[in-house]
Amino acid sequence: MGSVRGRLGRVRRAAVRRIAAPLRARLMRGVFLPLRGRRSATVLYAAVLDGQTMNLHAELPAPVGAADDAELLLGRGRSPHRSPARVHTDRSGRVLVDAAVLLGAETGGVPVRTGVTRLRLRVRTGRRTRNYPLLLVDAPHTYRGTTRPMKASPISGDRYRVGRSLTGSARLRHAPPRPGAEVVDVHIEHARIDVRLRLVGLPAEDPWCEFVASGRRVPRPLTETEPGVWQTEVPLAEMYPLSGRREHWDVLLRSGERRPYRVARLLHDLSDPQRVLAMRTVLVAPRKDALMSVEPRYTPAGNLRFTCRRVEETA
């Protein structure tokens, strides 16, 4: 019942967005852009493409005319973080500003608090310095294709996106990482499977893994092989199918009293990880006079899965 309510909720929210987005765009262009256009910088492009670097391209209001240099300000109060920006004039005379900011203390970038961070431009012309709000008129671009902007930092798992306030002011939104286990590497040998992973948004409270199929469970220990990277291995003999039917094995991470998490590949920019991250099927002999095919793959949700099937020998 819970999953049904969740799906209905997602459908309802999507319908509201489809209806509200055009209305909000008309309100933005018909009301806020005329009111704020002469005292705000207009965002032409803003996105966090690699999960941790914010790219910004904006146009200064026409009265500016020229500018010596500019900074992107992140945060409120008297001590916002300052990031240098490049000012240039295009062929039509527009004064444009470009900025790229690495986000997150874990990456050596700007520390960003959880929640909403204000974005502004500080522009200097001669001895005069002025701050401009950033007006985001159009919603972020929707990407279609094999890749898309990453939804989270590949290092920390923190989630960043550029949004806007009700009146159109650009804002940087930061959410903590979703807890989980991220696949680092998968290796299949004749007798075992090795899986290397790292914990994202989770403390290491005596973690261990469990390989699960329909009615079967194989618990396996985890060993930290390098800082932040853990390894588990499972004998292939333990995964040999009980019948002639295929068996699908998922890998679960267990830590302390927390709920189990599926080991998966989630920190990527792929629209279809199942197809792009495809791995070859391997034929092994986990027991004497017994052959088995092992197909490692990622589900559409990114979960790591092994499909095992008996293989009959032919003369």
C-alpha atoms as a printed R data frame, in Angstrom:
    type eleno elety resid chain resno      x       y       z
1   ATOM     1    CA   MET     A     1  0.000   0.000   0.000
2   ATOM     2    CA   GLY     A     2  2.850   2.353   0.856
3   ATOM     3    CA   SER     A     3  4.467   1.921  -2.547
4   ATOM     4    CA   VAL     A     4  1.110   2.610  -4.268
5   ATOM     5    CA   ARG     A     5  0.666   5.817  -2.264
6   ATOM     6    CA   GLY     A     6  4.239   6.803  -3.137
7   ATOM     7    CA   ARG     A     7  3.634   6.326  -6.860
8   ATOM     8    CA   LEU     A     8  0.358   8.269  -6.690
9   ATOM     9    CA   GLY     A     9  2.145  11.054  -4.842
10  ATOM    10    CA   ARG     A    10  4.851  11.256  -7.507
11  ATOM    11    CA   VAL     A    11  2.228  11.343 -10.276
12  ATOM    12    CA   ARG     A    12  0.334  14.095  -8.457
13  ATOM    13    CA   ARG     A    13  3.470  16.191  -7.914
14  ATOM    14    CA   ALA     A    14  4.466  15.768 -11.570
15  ATOM    15    CA   ALA     A    15  1.010  16.932 -12.687
16  ATOM    16    CA   VAL     A    16  1.200  19.974 -10.422
17  ATOM    17    CA   ARG     A    17  4.631  20.852 -11.853
18  ATOM    18    CA   ARG     A    18  3.343  20.563 -15.424
19  ATOM    19    CA   ILE     A    19  0.503  22.957 -14.643
20  ATOM    20    CA   ALA     A    20  2.426  25.347 -12.410
21  ATOM    21    CA   ALA     A    21  5.576  25.705 -14.533
22  ATOM    22    CA   PRO     A    22  3.946  27.589 -17.473
23  ATOM    23    CA   LEU     A    23  2.010  29.830 -15.076
24  ATOM    24    CA   ARG     A    24  5.145  30.627 -13.128
25  ATOM    25    CA   ALA     A    25  7.101  31.351 -16.326
26  ATOM    26    CA   ARG     A    26  4.416  33.822 -17.486
27  ATOM    27    CA   LEU     A    27  4.400  35.469 -14.063
28  ATOM    28    CA   MET     A    28  8.184  35.717 -14.130
29  ATOM    29    CA   ARG     A    29  8.366  37.283 -17.583
30  ATOM    30    CA   GLY     A    30  5.247  39.423 -17.238
31  ATOM    31    CA   VAL     A    31  5.785  40.784 -13.717
32  ATOM    32    CA   PHE     A    32  9.138  40.159 -12.044
33  ATOM    33    CA   LEU     A    33 11.410  40.575 -15.070
34  ATOM    34    CA   PRO     A    34 10.056  44.067 -15.918
35  ATOM    35    CA   LEU     A    35 10.148  45.079 -12.239
36  ATOM    36    CA   ARG     A    36 13.597  43.704 -11.400
37  ATOM    37    CA   GLY     A    37 15.337  43.571 -14.778
38  ATOM    38    CA   ARG     A    38 17.092  46.959 -14.462
39  ATOM    39    CA   ARG     A    39 18.521  46.239 -11.014
40  ATOM    40    CA   SER     A    40 19.257  42.517 -11.282
41  ATOM    41    CA   ALA     A    41 21.633  40.373 -13.307
42  ATOM    42    CA   THR     A    42 19.755  37.914 -15.510
43  ATOM    43    CA   VAL     A    43 20.909  34.302 -15.357
44  ATOM    44    CA   LEU     A    44 21.336  32.894 -18.849
45  ATOM    45    CA   TYR     A    45 22.584  29.507 -17.663
46  ATOM    46    CA   ALA     A    46 23.132  27.915 -14.260
47  ATOM    47    CA   ALA     A    47 23.678  24.256 -13.393
48  ATOM    48    CA   VAL     A    48 25.706  21.817 -11.324
49  ATOM    49    CA   LEU     A    49 26.757  19.385 -14.054
50  ATOM    50    CA   ASP     A    50 29.314  17.114 -12.373
51  ATOM    51    CA   GLY     A    51 27.556  17.013  -9.026
52  ATOM    52    CA   GLN     A    52 29.954  19.443  -7.356
53  ATOM    53    CA   THR     A    53 30.828  22.355  -9.696
54  ATOM    54    CA   MET     A    54 28.318  25.157 -10.178
55  ATOM    55    CA   ASN     A    55 28.556  26.852 -13.564
56  ATOM    56    CA   LEU     A    56 26.964  30.273 -13.989
57  ATOM    57    CA   HIS     A    57 26.509  32.534 -17.023
58  ATOM    58    CA   ALA     A    58 24.694  35.847 -16.467
59  ATOM    59    CA   GLU     A    59 24.037  39.183 -18.140
60  ATOM    60    CA   LEU     A    60 24.425  42.422 -16.222
61  ATOM    61    CA   PRO     A    61 21.626  45.006 -16.548
62  ATOM    62    CA   ALA     A    62 21.963  47.416 -19.462
63  ATOM    63    CA   PRO     A    63 22.728  50.530 -17.358
64  ATOM    64    CA   VAL     A    64 26.013  48.983 -16.179
65  ATOM    65    CA   GLY     A    65 27.685  49.638 -19.529
66  ATOM    66    CA   ALA     A    66 31.080  48.228 -18.520
67  ATOM    67    CA   ALA     A    67 32.729  46.561 -15.536
68  ATOM    68    CA   ASP     A    68 36.307  46.046 -14.371
69  ATOM    69    CA   ASP     A    69 35.827  42.806 -12.444
70  ATOM    70    CA   ALA     A    70 33.200  40.743 -10.648
71  ATOM    71    CA   GLU     A    71 32.751  38.179  -7.893
72  ATOM    72    CA   LEU     A    72 30.066  35.618  -7.204
73  ATOM    73    CA   LEU     A    73 28.848  35.878  -3.612
74  ATOM    74    CA   LEU     A    74 27.491  32.772  -1.875
75  ATOM    75    CA   GLY     A    75 25.653  33.246   1.398
76  ATOM    76    CA   ARG     A    76 24.106  35.985   3.450
77  ATOM    77    CA   GLY     A    77 25.413  38.529   5.917
78  ATOM    78    CA   ARG     A    78 28.639  40.474   5.878
79  ATOM    79    CA   SER     A    79 30.942  37.524   5.220
80  ATOM    80    CA   PRO     A    80 29.664  35.581   2.201
81  ATOM    81    CA   HIS     A    81 32.086  33.388   0.305
82  ATOM    82    CA   ARG     A    82 33.598  35.199  -2.652
83  ATOM    83    CA   SER     A    83 34.479  33.434  -5.882
84  ATOM    84    CA   PRO     A    84 36.150  35.250  -8.780
85  ATOM    85    CA   ALA     A    85 34.154  35.661 -11.981
86  ATOM    86    CA   ARG     A    86 35.117  36.670 -15.514
87  ATOM    87    CA   VAL     A    87 33.590  39.794 -17.065
88  ATOM    88    CA   HIS     A    88 33.468  40.283 -20.834
89  ATOM    89    CA   THR     A    89 31.407  42.098 -23.469
90  ATOM    90    CA   ASP     A    90 29.926  40.277 -26.448
91  ATOM    91    CA   ARG     A    91 29.567  41.617 -29.992
92  ATOM    92    CA   SER     A    92 26.149  43.098 -29.293
93  ATOM    93    CA   GLY     A    93 27.490  45.083 -26.336
94  ATOM    94    CA   ARG     A    94 26.021  42.966 -23.559
95  ATOM    95    CA   VAL     A    95 28.130  42.762 -20.390
96  ATOM    96    CA   LEU     A    96 28.373  39.085 -19.418
97  ATOM    97    CA   VAL     A    97 29.729  37.327 -16.343
98  ATOM    98    CA   ASP     A    98 30.952  33.701 -16.140
99  ATOM    99    CA   ALA     A    99 31.761  31.810 -12.957
100 ATOM   100    CA   ALA     A   100 32.599  28.233 -11.973
101 ATOM   101    CA   VAL     A   101 32.634  27.297  -8.298
102 ATOM   102    CA   LEU     A   102 33.718  23.981  -6.784
103 ATOM   103    CA   LEU     A   103 31.288  23.097  -3.982
104 ATOM   104    CA   GLY     A   104 31.850  21.158  -0.773
105 ATOM   105    CA   ALA     A   105 34.632  21.159   1.805
106 ATOM   106    CA   GLU     A   106 35.288  17.444   1.102
107 ATOM   107    CA   THR     A   107 36.368  18.301  -2.447
108 ATOM   108    CA   GLY     A   108 38.470  21.285  -1.406
109 ATOM   109    CA   GLY     A   109 35.740  23.654  -2.544
110 ATOM   110    CA   VAL     A   110 33.398  26.151  -0.947
111 ATOM   111    CA   PRO     A   111 31.726  24.834   2.224
112 ATOM   112    CA   VAL     A   112 27.974  25.137   1.705
113 ATOM   113    CA   ARG     A   113 25.488  24.789   4.542
114 ATOM   114    CA   THR     A   114 22.521  22.460   4.221
115 ATOM   115    CA   GLY     A   115 19.466  24.262   2.896
116 ATOM   116    CA   VAL     A   116 19.238  27.325   0.674
117 ATOM   117    CA   THR     A   117 22.162  29.642  -0.094
118 ATOM   118    CA   ARG     A   118 21.696  33.085  -1.587
119 ATOM   119    CA   LEU     A   119 23.566  33.944  -4.814
120 ATOM   120    CA   ARG     A   120 24.592  37.474  -5.868
121 ATOM   121    CA   LEU     A   121 27.086  39.223  -8.099
122 ATOM   122    CA   ARG     A   122 29.435  41.909  -6.840
123 ATOM   123    CA   VAL     A   123 30.613  44.151  -9.676
124 ATOM   124    CA   ARG     A   124 33.324  46.790  -9.520
125 ATOM   125    CA   THR     A   125 33.498  49.684 -11.972
126 ATOM   126    CA   GLY     A   126 36.285  52.103 -11.152
127 ATOM   127    CA   ARG     A   127 35.861  53.013  -7.484
128 ATOM   128    CA   ARG     A   128 32.240  51.985  -7.412
129 ATOM   129    CA   THR     A   129 31.140  48.553  -6.198
130 ATOM   130    CA   ARG     A   130 27.592  47.270  -6.435
131 ATOM   131    CA   ASN     A   131 25.830  44.012  -5.608
132 ATOM   132    CA   TYR     A   132 23.268  42.591  -8.038
133 ATOM   133    CA   PRO     A   133 20.702  39.890  -7.272
134 ATOM   134    CA   LEU     A   134 20.645  37.062  -9.798
135 ATOM   135    CA   LEU     A   135 17.309  36.677 -11.560
136 ATOM   136    CA   LEU     A   136 16.641  33.156 -12.838
137 ATOM   137    CA   VAL     A   137 13.841  33.560 -15.364
138 ATOM   138    CA   ASP     A   138 13.773  30.115 -16.978
139 ATOM   139    CA   ALA     A   139 13.770  26.834 -15.090
140 ATOM   140    CA   PRO     A   140 16.896  24.646 -15.395
141 ATOM   141    CA   HIS     A   141 17.236  22.837 -18.714
142 ATOM   142    CA   THR     A   142 16.005  19.235 -18.985
143 ATOM   143    CA   TYR     A   143 18.624  16.965 -20.522
144 ATOM   144    CA   ARG     A   144 17.856  14.044 -22.806
145 ATOM   145    CA   GLY     A   145 20.396  11.494 -23.969
146 ATOM   146    CA   THR     A   146 22.847   8.978 -22.567
147 ATOM   147    CA   THR     A   147 24.203  11.414 -19.978
148 ATOM   148    CA   ARG     A   148 22.675  14.021 -17.704
149 ATOM   149    CA   PRO     A   149 23.865  16.330 -14.931
150 ATOM   150    CA   MET     A   150 24.924  14.377 -11.870
151 ATOM   151    CA   LYS     A   151 22.449  14.623  -9.023
152 ATOM   152    CA   ALA     A   152 25.117  14.226  -6.333
153 ATOM   153    CA   SER     A   153 28.819  14.748  -5.782
154 ATOM   154    CA   PRO     A   154 30.782  11.625  -6.792
155 ATOM   155    CA   ILE     A   155 33.063  12.177  -3.782
156 ATOM   156    CA   SER     A   156 30.777  13.110  -0.884
157 ATOM   157    CA   GLY     A   157 27.328  12.223  -2.197
158 ATOM   158    CA   ASP     A   158 26.090  15.723  -1.273
159 ATOM   159    CA   ARG     A   159 23.319  16.967  -3.550
160 ATOM   160    CA   TYR     A   160 23.403  20.442  -5.094
161 ATOM   161    CA   ARG     A   161 21.066  22.135  -7.531
162 ATOM   162    CA   VAL     A   162 20.331  25.661  -8.672
163 ATOM   163    CA   GLY     A   163 16.772  26.795  -8.025
164 ATOM   164    CA   ARG     A   164 14.893  30.029  -7.536
165 ATOM   165    CA   SER     A   165 12.722  31.802  -5.019
166 ATOM   166    CA   LEU     A   166  9.094  32.746  -5.595
167 ATOM   167    CA   THR     A   167 10.195  36.081  -7.044
168 ATOM   168    CA   GLY     A   168 12.844  34.505  -9.277
169 ATOM   169    CA   SER     A   169 16.035  35.064  -7.275
170 ATOM   170    CA   ALA     A   170 18.599  32.342  -7.993
171 ATOM   171    CA   ARG     A   171 19.376  30.089  -5.045
172 ATOM   172    CA   LEU     A   172 21.758  27.193  -4.474
173 ATOM   173    CA   ARG     A   173 20.047  24.283  -2.719
174 ATOM   174    CA   HIS     A   174 22.130  21.746  -0.799
175 ATOM   175    CA   ALA     A   175 20.920  18.457   0.672
176 ATOM   176    CA   PRO     A   176 23.004  15.853   2.546
177 ATOM   177    CA   PRO     A   177 23.853  12.582   0.791
178 ATOM   178    CA   ARG     A   178 21.360   9.777   0.623
179 ATOM   179    CA   PRO     A   179 22.768   6.909   2.712
180 ATOM   180    CA   GLY     A   180 23.908   3.953   0.674
181 ATOM   181    CA   ALA     A   181 26.716   1.697  -0.571
182 ATOM   182    CA   GLU     A   182 28.389   2.728  -3.825
183 ATOM   183    CA   VAL     A   183 30.065   0.092  -6.029
184 ATOM   184    CA   VAL     A   184 33.759   0.735  -6.673
185 ATOM   185    CA   ASP     A   185 34.670  -2.454  -8.545
186 ATOM   186    CA   VAL     A   186 33.343  -5.951  -9.338
187 ATOM   187    CA   HIS     A   187 35.579  -8.884 -10.182
188 ATOM   188    CA   ILE     A   188 34.479 -12.476 -10.923
189 ATOM   189    CA   GLU     A   189 36.919 -15.369 -10.643
190 ATOM   190    CA   HIS     A   190 36.366 -19.104 -11.121
191 ATOM   191    CA   ALA     A   191 35.636 -19.667  -7.439
192 ATOM   192    CA   ARG     A   192 34.356 -16.362  -6.061
193 ATOM   193    CA   ILE     A   193 33.012 -12.870  -6.648
194 ATOM   194    CA   ASP     A   194 34.853  -9.860  -5.226
195 ATOM   195    CA   VAL     A   195 32.935  -6.615  -4.687
196 ATOM   196    CA   ARG     A   196 34.582  -3.382  -3.576
197 ATOM   197    CA   LEU     A   197 32.392  -0.574  -2.303
198 ATOM   198    CA   ARG     A   198 32.353   2.578  -0.227
199 ATOM   199    CA   LEU     A   199 29.840   3.882   2.277
200 ATOM   200    CA   VAL     A   200 28.078   7.136   1.403
201 ATOM   201    CA   GLY     A   201 26.346   9.119   4.123
202 ATOM   202    CA   LEU     A   202 26.780   6.233   6.559
203 ATOM   203    CA   PRO     A   203 29.075   5.683   9.539
204 ATOM   204    CA   ALA     A   204 31.071   2.448   9.484
205 ATOM   205    CA   GLU     A   205 29.389   0.601  12.356
206 ATOM   206    CA   ASP     A   206 30.775  -2.929  11.881
207 ATOM   207    CA   PRO     A   207 29.328  -3.237   8.366
208 ATOM   208    CA   TRP     A   208 28.816  -6.563   6.633
209 ATOM   209    CA   CYS     A   209 27.224  -7.768   3.409
210 ATOM   210    CA   GLU     A   210 24.513 -10.225   2.554
211 ATOM   211    CA   PHE     A   211 23.979 -11.841  -0.853
212 ATOM   212    CA   VAL     A   212 20.259 -12.584  -1.172
213 ATOM   213    CA   ALA     A   213 18.132 -14.480  -3.686
214 ATOM   214    CA   SER     A   214 14.620 -15.882  -3.473
215 ATOM   215    CA   GLY     A   215 14.575 -17.855  -0.218
216 ATOM   216    CA   ARG     A   216 18.386 -17.828   0.128
217 ATOM   217    CA   ARG     A   217 20.836 -15.676   2.076
218 ATOM   218    CA   VAL     A   218 24.633 -15.763   2.223
219 ATOM   219    CA   PRO     A   219 26.127 -13.434   4.878
220 ATOM   220    CA   ARG     A   220 29.682 -12.257   4.164
221 ATOM   221    CA   PRO     A   221 32.143 -10.049   6.095
222 ATOM   222    CA   LEU     A   222 33.444  -6.681   4.903
223 ATOM   223    CA   THR     A   223 37.107  -5.680   5.163
224 ATOM   224    CA   GLU     A   224 38.400  -2.132   4.802
225 ATOM   225    CA   THR     A   225 41.191  -2.446   2.226
226 ATOM   226    CA   GLU     A   226 41.994   1.278   2.051
227 ATOM   227    CA   PRO     A   227 40.537   4.365   3.736
228 ATOM   228    CA   GLY     A   228 36.848   4.468   2.907
229 ATOM   229    CA   VAL     A   229 36.907   1.434   0.578
230 ATOM   230    CA   TRP     A   230 35.577  -1.956   1.718
231 ATOM   231    CA   GLN     A   231 35.756  -5.381   0.098
232 ATOM   232    CA   THR     A   232 33.622  -8.484   0.373
233 ATOM   233    CA   GLU     A   233 33.834 -11.825  -1.416
234 ATOM   234    CA   VAL     A   234 31.426 -14.710  -1.787
235 ATOM   235    CA   PRO     A   235 32.178 -18.291  -2.924
236 ATOM   236    CA   LEU     A   236 30.368 -19.036  -6.172
237 ATOM   237    CA   ALA     A   237 29.529 -22.495  -4.857
238 ATOM   238    CA   GLU     A   238 27.179 -20.772  -2.378
239 ATOM   239    CA   MET     A   239 25.290 -19.199  -5.296
240 ATOM   240    CA   TYR     A   240 24.812 -22.318  -7.425
241 ATOM   241    CA   PRO     A   241 21.098 -22.539  -8.388
242 ATOM   242    CA   LEU     A   242 19.020 -25.105  -6.525
243 ATOM   243    CA   SER     A   243 17.063 -25.926  -9.696
244 ATOM   244    CA   GLY     A   244 17.250 -25.383 -13.423
245 ATOM   245    CA   ARG     A   245 15.707 -21.922 -13.076
246 ATOM   246    CA   ARG     A   246 17.733 -18.734 -13.007
247 ATOM   247    CA   GLU     A   247 18.389 -17.123  -9.646
248 ATOM   248    CA   HIS     A   248 18.839 -13.390  -9.194
249 ATOM   249    CA   TRP     A   249 21.183 -12.331  -6.390
250 ATOM   250    CA   ASP     A   250 21.192  -8.840  -4.904
251 ATOM   251    CA   VAL     A   251 23.830  -7.506  -2.515
252 ATOM   252    CA   LEU     A   252 22.778  -5.821   0.715
253 ATOM   253    CA   LEU     A   253 24.866  -3.734   3.084
254 ATOM   254    CA   ARG     A   254 24.075  -4.026   6.774
255 ATOM   255    CA   SER     A   255 25.498  -1.704   9.408
256 ATOM   256    CA   GLY     A   256 24.540  -1.525  13.081
257 ATOM   257    CA   GLU     A   257 20.815  -1.284  13.668
258 ATOM   258    CA   ARG     A   258 20.163   0.518  10.401
259 ATOM   259    CA   ARG     A   259 17.960  -0.869   7.665
260 ATOM   260    CA   PRO     A   260 19.825  -2.711   4.894
261 ATOM   261    CA   TYR     A   261 20.923  -0.801   1.802
262 ATOM   262    CA   ARG     A   262 21.302  -2.268  -1.661
263 ATOM   263    CA   VAL     A   263 24.831  -2.084  -3.052
264 ATOM   264    CA   ALA     A   264 24.460   0.007  -6.220
265 ATOM   265    CA   ARG     A   265 25.941   2.476  -8.695
266 ATOM   266    CA   LEU     A   266 24.126   5.748  -8.094
267 ATOM   267    CA   LEU     A   267 26.790   8.475  -8.267
268 ATOM   268    CA   HIS     A   268 27.038   8.767 -12.034
269 ATOM   269    CA   ASP     A   269 25.770  10.881 -14.946
270 ATOM   270    CA   LEU     A   270 24.221   8.051 -16.966
271 ATOM   271    CA   SER     A   271 20.583   8.024 -18.031
272 ATOM   272    CA   ASP     A   272 20.581   4.233 -18.467
273 ATOM   273    CA   PRO     A   273 23.237   2.570 -16.254
274 ATOM   274    CA   GLN     A   274 21.854  -0.881 -17.074
275 ATOM   275    CA   ARG     A   275 22.926  -0.521 -20.704
276 ATOM   276    CA   VAL     A   276 26.007   1.692 -20.445
277 ATOM   277    CA   LEU     A   277 27.580  -0.171 -17.496
278 ATOM   278    CA   ALA     A   278 26.908  -3.608 -18.985
279 ATOM   279    CA   MET     A   279 29.332  -6.379 -17.925
280 ATOM   280    CA   ARG     A   280 30.060  -9.627 -19.712
281 ATOM   281    CA   THR     A   281 28.605 -12.960 -18.639
282 ATOM   282    CA   VAL     A   282 31.173 -15.351 -17.166
283 ATOM   283    CA   LEU     A   283 31.130 -19.187 -17.305
284 ATOM   284    CA   VAL     A   284 32.536 -20.814 -14.148
285 ATOM   285    CA   ALA     A   285 32.768 -24.236 -12.513
286 ATOM   286    CA   PRO     A   286 32.030 -23.584  -8.832
287 ATOM   287    CA   ARG     A   287 31.649 -27.300  -8.070
288 ATOM   288    CA   LYS     A   288 33.063 -30.478  -9.522
289 ATOM   289    CA   ASP     A   289 31.251 -31.443 -12.725
290 ATOM   290    CA   ALA     A   290 28.979 -28.397 -12.426
291 ATOM   291    CA   LEU     A   291 29.012 -25.391 -14.756
292 ATOM   292    CA   MET     A   292 27.264 -22.098 -14.057
293 ATOM   293    CA   SER     A   293 26.914 -18.820 -15.954
294 ATOM   294    CA   VAL     A   294 27.130 -15.612 -13.933
295 ATOM   295    CA   GLU     A   295 25.697 -12.427 -15.443
296 ATOM   296    CA   PRO     A   296 26.653  -9.316 -13.443
297 ATOM   297    CA   ARG     A   297 24.546  -6.280 -14.238
298 ATOM   298    CA   TYR     A   298 22.919  -3.161 -12.884
299 ATOM   299    CA   THR     A   299 19.146  -2.840 -12.683
300 ATOM   300    CA   PRO     A   300 17.406   0.280 -14.068
301 ATOM   301    CA   ALA     A   301 17.536   1.646 -10.498
302 ATOM   302    CA   GLY     A   302 21.314   1.092 -10.412
303 ATOM   303    CA   ASN     A   303 21.308  -1.876  -8.011
304 ATOM   304    CA   LEU     A   304 24.042  -4.485  -8.452
305 ATOM   305    CA   ARG     A   305 22.632  -7.909  -9.365
306 ATOM   306    CA   PHE     A   306 24.083 -11.289 -10.306
307 ATOM   307    CA   THR     A   307 21.975 -13.719 -12.341
308 ATOM   308    CA   CYS     A   308 23.147 -17.320 -11.991
309 ATOM   309    CA   ARG     A   309 22.051 -20.192 -14.223
310 ATOM   310    CA   ARG     A   310 23.040 -23.834 -14.501
311 ATOM   311    CA   VAL     A   311 24.770 -24.773 -17.735
312 ATOM   312    CA   GLU     A   312 24.451 -28.308 -19.013
313 ATOM   313    CA   GLU     A   313 27.621 -29.728 -20.565
314 ATOM   314    CA   THR     A   314 27.385 -30.940 -24.146
315 ATOM   315    CA   ALA     A   315 29.380 -33.815 -25.568
